[in-house]
Amino acid sequence: MKRFHVTPFHHGVLTFWAAWRRAHETTPVRVLSLDHHTDVVRAFRDDAAEIGEEAWRSPETVESAVARLRHDEHFDWAVKSGLVEEVFIASHTCATVPADRRLHVLCDPRWPEENEFLREPKRCRALADSVLEGDYLFRQFGDIGRYGAFILDIDCDYFLTRRALSPRDGGYFDALLRRAELVTVSLESDWVRLLKLPKEDITGPFVASAVKTRLENLPAS
């Protein structure tokens, strides 16, 4: 089964996660996600719709959910349906309380408040350049081995500069790519355009292409 998938919007990754799970009939996996900001709110927001256990087994149910979900609600849907066991999100900012105890948002304390970041982006360039460096990712996720089987999920707005995609120490990111059961990338092109640092020409498709190239050219372990 194809291991790398791209979707325009973040909640669209649910389709690929569910298809992978149905194909493998395995126990729930964890998700390790890279994202600029995450909402981690309850699926369907104020809608009282129930999320059935093992709803992921029905492609029709999954597609119906994707059509209604927005932003990062798919994380809550994924754990409540039993599709995945836990989600760990390395996020620059988080403005909401996770909707479920199985959703873990890991924010680097060195990132400034969002408004400060938008007013003074120069302060953050060195930090933005470092988001794939081994020490940066280790501070968020720690020992990769403790997660067992996992899906690597990347929202392109995690990257604010081109430089970030060429880490000096990319060994940790390469290990994530190598060990992931599945790699999903959401373009979120509007957010990439809005959040990229001044004078950067980075785009969602550019990020997706860079990640795919790196995956296809991983050095031998």
Secondary structure as UniProt FT lines:
FT   STRAND          4..7
FT   HELIX           10..12
FT   HELIX           13..24
FT   STRAND          29..38
FT   TURN            43..46
FT   TURN            53..54
FT   HELIX           55..57
FT   HELIX           59..68
FT   TURN            71..72
FT   HELIX           73..80
FT   TURN            81..82
FT   STRAND          84..94
FT   TURN            101..102
FT   STRAND          103..107
FT   TURN            109..110
FT   HELIX           114..119
FT   HELIX           121..124
FT   HELIX           125..129
FT   TURN            130..132
FT   HELIX           134..141
FT   HELIX           144..147
FT   STRAND          150..155
FT   HELIX           156..158
FT   HELIX           163..165
FT   HELIX           171..179
FT   STRAND          182..186
FT   HELIX           189..195
FT   TURN            198..199
FT   HELIX           204..216
//
